[in-house]
Amino acid sequence: MSKQIQFVQVTPEQVQNAIIEGVKTQLQDLKKHFEPKTPKEYLTRQEVAKMFSVDLSTIHNWTKKGILTANQIGGRVFYLRTDVENAIVKLNN
């Protein structure tokens, strides 16, 4: 039981244009919802301290209190820029 579609009084160019327009519409819709992934940016303790204009001990205390979330890679401590920016928003509320 195969299904067949017949186009009556439609030129091949009209079919081609209809397909192209349908694909363009789908691509535009996909572009609206597509967000490219950005790489994660890590900051050192010194960079975070400079960003806030505070001492390294303050960054240490904020990490202990849970205001900032530290990530350790090897023996070094880093902070995700997004986490630091979210902490700024939280402090302003």
Backbone as numpy.savetxt, mean C-alpha at the origin, in Angstrom:
# Nx Ny Nz CAx CAy CAz Cx Cy Cz
-24.44 -31.01 -26.75 -25.28 -29.84 -26.75 -24.39 -28.60 -26.75
-24.02 -28.12 -27.90 -23.17 -26.94 -27.98 -24.02 -25.71 -28.26
-23.61 -24.62 -27.64 -24.35 -23.38 -27.82 -23.68 -22.57 -28.92
-24.46 -21.98 -29.75 -23.95 -21.15 -30.83 -24.57 -19.78 -30.76
-23.78 -18.79 -31.08 -24.27 -17.42 -31.12 -24.15 -16.94 -32.55
-25.21 -16.37 -33.05 -25.19 -15.83 -34.41 -25.42 -14.33 -34.34
-24.61 -13.63 -35.06 -24.74 -12.18 -35.15 -25.41 -11.85 -36.48
-26.54 -11.21 -36.40 -27.27 -10.85 -37.60 -27.14 -9.35 -37.80
-26.77 -8.96 -38.98 -26.62 -7.57 -39.38 -25.59 -6.84 -38.52
-24.53 -7.55 -38.17 -23.42 -6.96 -37.42 -22.15 -7.26 -38.18
-21.36 -6.22 -38.41 -20.12 -6.41 -39.14 -19.03 -6.91 -38.19
-18.02 -7.55 -38.71 -16.91 -7.99 -37.86 -16.24 -6.82 -37.13
-16.19 -5.66 -37.76 -15.60 -4.47 -37.13 -16.42 -4.04 -35.92
-17.74 -4.14 -36.01 -18.59 -3.76 -34.88 -18.39 -4.72 -33.70
-18.24 -5.99 -33.99 -17.99 -6.97 -32.94 -16.64 -6.68 -32.28
-15.64 -6.42 -33.11 -14.30 -6.11 -32.62 -14.32 -4.86 -31.74
-15.00 -3.82 -32.18 -15.08 -2.58 -31.40 -15.81 -2.79 -30.08
-16.86 -3.61 -30.08 -17.59 -3.90 -28.85 -16.70 -4.64 -27.86
-15.90 -5.58 -28.35 -14.99 -6.31 -27.47 -13.93 -5.37 -26.91
-13.36 -4.53 -27.75 -12.33 -3.58 -27.31 -12.88 -2.64 -26.26
-14.07 -2.12 -26.45 -14.69 -1.22 -25.47 -14.95 -1.93 -24.15
-15.37 -3.19 -24.21 -15.60 -3.97 -22.99 -14.30 -4.18 -22.23
-13.22 -4.48 -22.94 -11.93 -4.68 -22.29 -11.43 -3.37 -21.69
-11.60 -2.26 -22.40 -11.18 -0.94 -21.88 -11.92 -0.61 -20.59
-13.20 -0.89 -20.56 -14.00 -0.62 -19.37 -13.51 -1.45 -18.19
-13.23 -2.72 -18.42 -12.74 -3.59 -17.36 -11.37 -3.14 -16.86
-10.49 -2.71 -17.76 -9.16 -2.23 -17.37 -9.26 -0.95 -16.54
-10.14 -0.04 -16.92 -10.32 1.19 -16.15 -10.83 0.88 -14.75
-11.74 -0.06 -14.64 -12.26 -0.46 -13.33 -11.15 -1.09 -12.48
-10.31 -1.90 -13.10 -9.20 -2.53 -12.40 -8.20 -1.48 -11.92
-7.92 -0.48 -12.73 -6.98 0.58 -12.35 -7.47 1.36 -11.14
-8.77 1.54 -11.00 -9.34 2.26 -9.87 -9.07 1.54 -8.56
-9.09 0.21 -8.59 -8.96 -0.58 -7.38 -7.55 -1.11 -7.15
-6.66 -0.88 -8.09 -5.30 -1.41 -7.98 -4.41 -0.41 -7.27
-3.72 -0.86 -6.24 -2.75 -0.03 -5.54 -1.41 -0.76 -5.56
-0.41 -0.17 -6.19 0.89 -0.85 -6.22 1.49 -0.95 -4.82
2.19 -2.03 -4.58 2.81 -2.23 -3.27 4.06 -1.38 -3.17
4.17 -0.70 -2.06 5.37 0.09 -1.83 6.26 -0.68 -0.86
7.55 -0.61 -1.06 8.44 -1.35 -0.16 8.40 -0.75 1.25
8.60 -1.60 2.24 8.61 -1.14 3.62 9.89 -0.37 3.88
9.75 0.77 4.54 10.92 1.58 4.85 11.18 1.50 6.35
12.39 1.11 6.70 12.78 0.99 8.09 13.63 2.18 8.49
13.40 2.66 9.71 14.16 3.79 10.26 14.97 3.31 11.45
16.14 3.87 11.63 16.94 3.55 12.80 16.42 4.34 13.99
16.91 4.01 15.18 16.52 4.76 16.38 16.93 6.23 16.25
18.10 6.45 15.68 18.59 7.83 15.52 17.68 8.63 14.58
17.24 8.00 13.50 16.35 8.68 12.55 15.00 9.01 13.19
14.48 8.09 13.98 13.20 8.34 14.67 13.37 9.45 15.70
14.48 9.44 16.44 14.74 10.49 17.42 14.84 11.85 16.73
15.50 11.89 15.60 15.63 13.15 14.85 14.27 13.61 14.33
13.44 12.65 13.89 12.11 12.97 13.38 11.25 13.65 14.45
11.36 13.16 15.69 10.58 13.72 16.79 11.31 14.82 17.55
12.57 15.03 17.21 13.42 16.00 17.92 13.49 15.67 19.42
13.77 14.41 19.70 13.90 13.95 21.08 15.19 13.15 21.22
15.53 12.81 22.46 16.72 12.03 22.76 16.46 10.55 22.51
17.54 9.78 22.35 17.40 8.33 22.15 16.73 7.65 23.35
16.94 8.19 24.55 16.31 7.60 25.74 14.79 7.73 25.66
14.30 8.79 25.06 12.85 8.97 24.90 12.30 7.91 23.94
13.02 7.65 22.87 12.60 6.61 21.92 12.58 5.26 22.64
13.58 5.01 23.46 13.63 3.76 24.24 12.42 3.66 25.17
12.09 4.75 25.86 10.94 4.75 26.78 9.64 4.55 26.02
9.48 5.20 24.88 8.26 5.05 24.08 8.12 3.61 23.59
9.24 2.98 23.29 9.20 1.58 22.86 8.77 0.69 24.03
9.32 0.93 25.22 8.96 0.15 26.41 7.48 0.31 26.76
6.95 1.55 26.57 5.54 1.82 26.88 4.59 1.29 25.80
5.14 0.89 24.64 4.30 0.38 23.56 3.81 1.45 22.61
4.29 2.67 22.76 3.89 3.74 21.84 4.49 3.49 20.46
5.75 3.04 20.44 6.42 2.67 19.19 6.70 1.18 19.21
6.65 0.56 18.05 6.93 -0.87 17.93 8.28 -1.05 17.27
9.19 -1.69 17.97 10.54 -1.90 17.46 10.64 -3.25 16.77
11.48 -3.31 15.75 11.79 -4.55 15.04 13.29 -4.75 15.12
13.68 -5.94 15.47 15.10 -6.22 15.59 15.55 -7.10 14.44
16.58 -6.64 13.75 17.18 -7.41 12.66 18.64 -7.58 13.03
19.03 -8.80 13.34 20.38 -9.03 13.85 20.48 -8.37 15.22
21.46 -7.55 15.42 21.60 -6.85 16.68 21.11 -5.41 16.61
20.52 -5.03 15.50 20.09 -3.64 15.32 18.59 -3.49 15.48
18.17 -2.32 15.94 16.75 -2.03 16.16 16.28 -1.07 15.08
15.15 -1.40 14.47 14.56 -0.57 13.43 13.09 -0.35 13.72
12.54 0.69 13.13 11.12 1.01 13.25 10.56 1.18 11.85
9.39 0.59 11.60 8.74 0.80 10.31 8.22 2.23 10.24
8.47 2.88 9.11 8.02 4.28 8.96 6.50 4.38 9.15
5.76 3.42 8.63 4.30 3.47 8.77 3.89 3.38 10.23
4.60 2.55 11.03 4.29 2.44 12.46 4.58 3.76 13.17
5.69 4.40 12.80 6.05 5.68 13.42 5.01 6.74 13.06
4.59 6.78 11.80 3.59 7.75 11.37 2.25 7.49 12.06
1.88 6.23 12.24 0.64 5.90 12.95 0.73 6.31 14.41
1.91 6.21 15.01 2.09 6.63 16.40 1.90 8.13 16.51
2.31 8.88 15.51 2.12 10.33 15.52 0.64 10.65 15.51
-0.11 9.96 14.72 -1.57 10.18 14.66 -2.19 9.85 16.01
-1.76 8.74 16.62 -2.32 8.33 17.90 -2.03 9.37 19.00
-0.86 9.95 18.98 -0.50 10.92 20.00 -1.30 12.21 19.87
-1.71 12.54 18.65 -2.46 13.77 18.42 -3.94 13.64 18.77
-4.44 12.44 18.94 -5.88 12.25 19.23 -6.19 12.52 20.66
